Amino acid sequence: MTTTSRPQTLSTSRPTRRQWVALGVLALTALLLSLDVSVLYLALPELSADLGATTTQQLWMLDIYSFVLAGFLVTMGAVGDRIGRKRLLLIGAVAFGVASAAAAYASSPGQLIFWRAMLGIAGATLMPSTMGLIRTIFTDEKAMMTAIGVWYSCFMGGMAVGPLVGGVLLQHFWWGSAFLLGVPFMLLLVVVGRRVLPESDRHAGAPVDVVSSVLSLAAILPVIYGFKEIARGGDTTTALLTMSVGCALGLVFVRRQRRIANPLVDLTLFRSRAFSTALAVMLVGGVVMAGVSFLSSQWLQLVAGLDPLGAGLTMLPANIALLVGASSSARIAHRLGTARTMATGLLVCAAGLALYTQVGPAQGLGLLVFGMCLTSFGIMLPSTLTMGVMMQSAPPERAGSVASMSETSGEFGIAVGIAGLGSLATFVYRDQLAPYAAAHGGSAAAALDSLAGAVRTATTLSAEAARGLVTAAQEAFTASLAVVSGVGAALFVACAVIALRVLRPR
């Protein structure tokens, strides 16, 4: 592989002030990317009511960002190798700012979904670029690990303060302010980043396989679409046919990765049981936590009756527990070992989700908050250790591919969690509310779409009818939360058993 340009040379001894400022710029990017996701959870009820979004459209608004981001992460990592990480980062920052402003002023669900997809593409340029530049800036191993720790803490910190920031914004401004938050961040990144960030090596190698990039998206999108159609009561035959097409394209994608010289996904890594197990734990964790977080944030506002700020404050203890888990996982692993620490965290998550299943529509706020704290702390124990397991399971020359696959797995897990478990929740909600809707005619039938739709429908009814409809809809939604939480707890227990068996020292 030929080097066509050299990066700016930075000191390899003690990190300089310029290096720390550069790290601050990259950590700020991580903070925004996680903040953008968690803020939208609270904004969803308001923007759905304003735009008249259906349940399926709400799910697309949430998961299209993570889904598109996951689909383009590996591709954008390869592009950064060719044109330079700094250049790709600055281009992505401009695109992210423009898409954020456009999303804030979207006038229909379709427009918002489109701009969220654009945000996903822009975000895919930012994540691998920041990690790549950290390796360029900090050549000393100890300093590099410290820098990665700072980056990861900022990313998790964005998840922690996101509900609170979102609550404050939505308390005083309209839902579009949640998107406009990204504009000044990206402007600062472009202005300061141009001055303090070094450029990485640009390698002249095999071109990015565009066909593989297209195939990966073409394989996943039809499957997710099919899940949504079945959940909302659409044409089952069409949905199954669409999912079959997606699966067939997935097989074509896998065969191409085995045949070409520059695959997007190095399939030989999956021969390692430790690597596959760690990646599976990361994927399952993203699926379950994304789906449960989506539903619990809606429960706080539409069932418990909290305003956005109140919901954000209620979620704050869980986010503090998340940071505590992230900072203590290494110490716990030093005492218990990696396998036991990961299994312990997964079992704590399962216990927290078991509390979710006991929440009732008229009470249970305390149970839900305690369960959120347990799941937030527990999930960070395996989450912070899986990357180390994956790196140790792969040869050093494939470290970059491992990092890309790790990020892709996490983001794809979020997308599948919101789409898959969100669709399961919709199915349970409709099933639970169907008897009430059948007994009360057309006015209640409109509430089958979503709990937010039931609340809107209730405003057109008499006081007694409205109270009955809202109560029935809240009970149905709470039942859907319990089912999804039960499924998530079972998945975490299974992952804990597998982690103990596969990852224990031999």
Secondary structure, DSSP 8 states (H G I E B T S, - for coil): -EEEE------SSS--HHHHHHHHHHHHHHHHHHHHHHHHHHHHHHHHHHHT--HHHHHHHHHHHHHHHHHHHHHHHHHHHHH-HHHHHHHHHHHHHHHHHHHHT--SHHHHHHHHHHHHHHHHHHHHHHHHHHHHH--SHHHHHHHHHHHHHHHHHHHHHHHHHHHHHHHHS-TTHHHHTHHHHHHHHHHHHHHH-----EEE-S---HHHHHHHHHHHHHHHHHHHHHHTT--HHHHHHHHHHHHHHHHHHHHHHHHSSS-SS-GGGGG-HHHHHHHHHHHHHHHHHHHHHHHHHHHHHHTS---HHHHHHHHHHHHHHHHHHHHHHHHHHHHH-HHHHHHHHHHHHHHHHHHHTT--SSS-HHHHHHHHHHHHHHHHHHHTTHHHHHHHHS-GGGHHHHHHHHHHHHHHHHHHIIIIIHHHHHHHHHHHHHHHHHHH-HHHHGGGS-HHHHHHHHTTS-HHHHHHHHHHHHHHHHHHHHHHHHHHHHHHHHHHHHHHHHHS--
